[in-house]
Amino acid sequence: IARIEGKHHKIVFAKTIPYKSDKDWYAQIVDLIRTFHIGFAVVDALPNTHDARKILTEIGSGRVALSHYSTIEEPFRHDKADGTVHINRTESFDGLRNEVADGVWKLWGHWDSDNTTRSVVNHLANLRRDESIDHRGQTKAYWVAVGPDHYAHALNYLRTAIVLSGAGRGFRIAALDGKADDDSPQMLAKKESAMYKVWGIPPDDDETMKPGDVEIKPDEQRFIQ
């Protein structure tokens, strides 16, 4: 769950909700949407399609879209009539990668007892961008997981929700040229980190994806999920 503040997207709440628990999974999501006064939510349509549609029915297509990764040419395609959004997987992760490297995204809150904050960062580091040559000789880019990546996809859906809500600045084509060359021993060591290799973030030097010391509680402000 995030709030827009100036040019930053501040993540104020992150939680893993087990599918099998005492309370129905979809009901817990609905409770979060209502507790935080969510302006717009993007929910993965798969694999729990039945529960995802329950959320859409309960909240309405004006505030919820069920997402599908797709091979569409445009960054995303939102069908308000059936409450779905099709997302270009490669282009959306390219854009997310650039925003993370540019410091657009901030984590705001305490380190959780279940280490959710660290998991968000680790899951981002578990994605790698690769390229291949198709049968026509064209280069195709794609993102692959080298470890757990659930929060990375959640962040990608959150980014889509921000755009669909009208609060964001819209998608932009990511230029993956990286940062300026720096061959100092200190920088070369930092470039070995997964966060730098994938997202362009030297560890310890950036202000991106670091938790603050303020605990955020639900209030009357509208959030984006």
C-alpha positions as CSV (number, residue, x, y, z in Angstrom):
1,I,0.0,0.0,0.0
2,A,1.5,3.4,-1.0
3,R,0.8,7.1,-0.7
4,I,1.9,9.7,-3.3
5,E,3.9,12.5,-1.8
6,G,5.4,14.9,-4.3
7,K,7.5,12.9,-6.7
8,H,7.8,10.0,-4.4
9,H,5.7,6.8,-4.0
10,K,5.9,5.9,-0.3
11,I,5.1,2.3,0.6
12,V,3.4,2.6,4.0
13,F,2.2,-1.0,4.4
14,A,3.3,-4.4,3.2
15,K,2.1,-7.8,4.5
16,T,2.0,-11.4,3.4
17,I,-1.5,-12.8,3.8
18,P,-1.5,-16.7,3.7
19,Y,-4.1,-18.1,1.4
20,K,-5.1,-20.7,3.9
21,S,-5.9,-19.0,7.2
22,D,-8.8,-18.6,9.7
23,K,-10.3,-15.8,7.7
24,D,-11.0,-16.0,3.9
25,W,-8.1,-14.5,1.9
26,Y,-10.3,-12.3,-0.2
27,A,-12.1,-11.0,2.9
28,Q,-8.8,-9.9,4.4
29,I,-7.9,-8.0,1.2
30,V,-11.3,-6.3,1.2
31,D,-10.8,-5.3,4.9
32,L,-7.4,-3.7,4.0
33,I,-9.0,-1.8,1.1
34,R,-11.7,-0.4,3.3
35,T,-9.4,0.2,6.4
36,F,-6.9,2.2,4.3
37,H,-9.5,3.9,2.1
38,I,-7.7,2.5,-1.0
39,G,-8.2,4.7,-4.0
40,F,-7.4,1.9,-6.5
41,A,-6.1,-1.7,-6.2
42,V,-4.7,-4.1,-8.7
43,V,-5.1,-7.7,-7.8
44,D,-3.4,-10.7,-9.5
45,A,-6.1,-12.5,-11.4
46,L,-4.2,-15.8,-11.1
47,P,-4.1,-18.4,-9.7
48,N,-6.9,-17.6,-7.3
49,T,-9.3,-16.3,-9.9
50,H,-12.5,-17.1,-7.9
51,D,-11.3,-15.1,-4.9
52,A,-9.9,-12.3,-7.1
53,R,-13.4,-11.9,-8.7
54,K,-15.0,-11.7,-5.2
55,I,-12.8,-8.7,-4.4
56,L,-13.8,-7.1,-7.7
57,T,-17.5,-7.7,-7.0
58,E,-17.2,-6.5,-3.4
59,I,-15.3,-3.2,-4.2
60,G,-16.3,-2.6,-7.8
61,S,-14.4,-2.0,-11.1
62,G,-14.1,1.7,-10.3
63,R,-11.5,0.9,-7.6
64,V,-10.2,-2.6,-8.5
65,A,-8.7,-4.2,-11.6
66,L,-7.7,-7.9,-12.0
67,S,-4.3,-8.1,-13.7
68,H,-2.9,-10.4,-16.3
69,Y,0.6,-10.2,-17.8
70,S,0.3,-10.1,-21.6
71,T,2.3,-9.7,-24.8
72,I,0.5,-6.5,-25.8
73,E,2.5,-3.8,-27.5
74,E,1.4,-0.9,-25.2
75,P,2.5,-0.8,-21.5
76,F,-0.9,-1.7,-20.3
77,R,-4.5,-2.1,-21.4
78,H,-7.3,-1.4,-19.0
79,D,-10.8,-2.8,-19.7
80,K,-13.1,-1.0,-17.3
81,A,-16.1,-3.0,-18.4
82,D,-14.9,-6.3,-17.2
83,G,-12.5,-4.9,-14.5
84,T,-9.3,-6.3,-16.0
85,V,-5.9,-4.8,-16.8
86,H,-3.4,-6.5,-19.2
87,I,0.2,-5.5,-18.4
88,N,3.3,-5.7,-20.7
89,R,5.6,-7.6,-18.3
90,T,8.9,-6.5,-19.8
91,E,8.1,-2.9,-20.3
92,S,6.5,-2.5,-16.9
93,F,9.5,-4.0,-15.0
94,D,11.8,-1.9,-17.1
95,G,9.9,1.2,-15.9
96,L,9.9,0.0,-12.3
97,R,13.6,-0.7,-12.5
98,N,14.3,2.9,-13.6
99,E,12.0,4.4,-10.9
100,V,13.7,2.4,-8.1
101,A,17.1,3.5,-9.4
102,D,15.9,7.1,-9.6
103,G,14.7,7.0,-5.9
104,V,11.0,7.4,-6.8
105,W,10.1,4.5,-4.5
106,K,10.5,4.7,-0.7
107,L,9.9,2.3,2.1
108,W,8.4,4.0,5.1
109,G,7.8,2.2,8.4
110,H,9.4,-0.1,11.0
111,W,11.3,-3.3,10.2
112,D,8.5,-5.9,10.8
113,S,8.9,-8.8,13.1
114,D,8.5,-11.1,10.1
115,N,11.1,-9.1,8.2
116,T,8.7,-8.0,5.5
117,T,10.7,-4.8,4.7
118,R,13.9,-6.8,4.0
119,S,11.8,-9.3,1.9
120,V,10.6,-6.5,-0.3
121,V,14.2,-5.5,-1.1
122,N,15.4,-9.1,-1.5
123,H,12.6,-10.0,-3.9
124,L,13.5,-7.0,-6.1
125,A,17.1,-8.3,-6.1
126,N,15.8,-11.8,-7.2
127,L,14.8,-10.5,-10.7
128,R,17.2,-10.4,-13.6
129,R,16.8,-8.9,-17.0
130,D,17.9,-11.1,-19.9
131,E,17.8,-10.9,-23.6
132,S,17.5,-13.5,-26.4
133,I,17.3,-13.6,-30.2
134,D,14.1,-14.8,-31.7
135,H,13.6,-16.7,-34.9
136,R,13.5,-13.4,-36.9
137,G,16.8,-12.3,-35.5
138,Q,15.3,-9.6,-33.3
139,T,16.4,-9.1,-29.7
140,K,13.8,-9.7,-27.1
141,A,14.2,-8.7,-23.4
142,Y,12.5,-10.5,-20.5
143,W,12.7,-10.7,-16.8
144,V,13.4,-13.9,-15.0
145,A,13.3,-14.9,-11.3
146,V,16.4,-16.3,-9.6
147,G,14.6,-16.6,-6.2
148,P,11.4,-15.5,-4.5
149,D,10.0,-12.5,-6.3
150,H,6.4,-12.1,-5.0
151,Y,6.9,-8.6,-3.6
152,A,8.5,-7.5,-6.8
153,H,5.4,-8.4,-8.7
154,A,3.3,-6.8,-6.0
155,L,5.3,-3.6,-6.5
156,N,4.7,-3.8,-10.2
157,Y,0.9,-4.1,-9.7
158,L,1.1,-1.2,-7.2
159,R,2.8,0.9,-9.9
160,T,0.0,0.0,-12.3
161,A,-2.6,0.9,-9.7
162,I,-1.0,4.3,-9.3
163,V,-1.3,5.0,-13.0
164,L,-4.9,3.7,-13.3
165,S,-5.9,5.8,-10.3
166,G,-4.7,9.0,-12.1
167,A,-2.3,9.8,-9.2
168,G,0.9,8.8,-11.2
169,R,2.7,10.5,-14.0
170,G,2.0,7.6,-16.4
171,F,4.3,4.9,-17.8
172,R,7.5,5.9,-19.5
173,I,9.9,3.9,-21.6
174,A,12.9,2.9,-19.5
175,A,16.4,3.7,-20.7
176,L,18.6,1.0,-19.2
177,D,21.9,2.7,-19.8
178,G,22.9,2.6,-16.1
179,K,24.8,5.1,-14.1
180,A,28.0,6.9,-15.1
181,D,31.1,4.8,-15.1
182,D,33.0,4.7,-11.8
183,D,35.9,2.3,-11.7
184,S,37.1,3.1,-8.2
185,P,37.7,0.0,-6.0
186,Q,34.8,1.0,-3.7
187,M,32.3,1.3,-6.6
188,L,33.5,-1.9,-8.3
189,A,32.9,-3.7,-5.0
190,K,29.4,-2.3,-4.7
191,K,28.6,-3.2,-8.3
192,E,28.9,-6.8,-7.3
193,S,25.7,-6.5,-5.3
194,A,22.5,-7.9,-6.8
195,M,20.7,-4.6,-6.2
196,Y,23.2,-2.7,-8.3
197,K,23.4,-5.4,-11.1
198,V,19.6,-5.5,-11.5
199,W,18.3,-2.1,-10.3
200,G,21.4,0.2,-10.5
201,I,21.4,0.9,-6.8
202,P,24.8,0.9,-5.0
203,P,24.3,-0.4,-1.5
204,D,24.8,2.0,1.4
205,D,25.0,5.1,-0.7
206,D,21.3,5.4,-1.8
207,E,18.3,6.6,0.0
208,T,16.0,4.3,-2.0
209,M,14.1,1.3,-0.5
210,K,15.2,2.2,3.1
211,P,12.8,2.1,6.0
212,G,12.2,5.2,8.1
213,D,11.4,5.4,11.7
214,V,7.8,6.5,11.5
215,E,5.0,4.1,12.0
216,I,2.1,4.9,9.7
217,K,-1.5,4.0,10.8
218,P,-4.7,4.0,8.7
219,D,-6.3,7.4,8.6
220,E,-8.8,9.3,6.4
221,Q,-6.3,9.9,3.6
222,R,-6.7,7.9,0.4
223,F,-4.1,5.4,-0.4
224,I,-3.2,3.4,-3.5
225,Q,-2.7,-0.3,-3.5
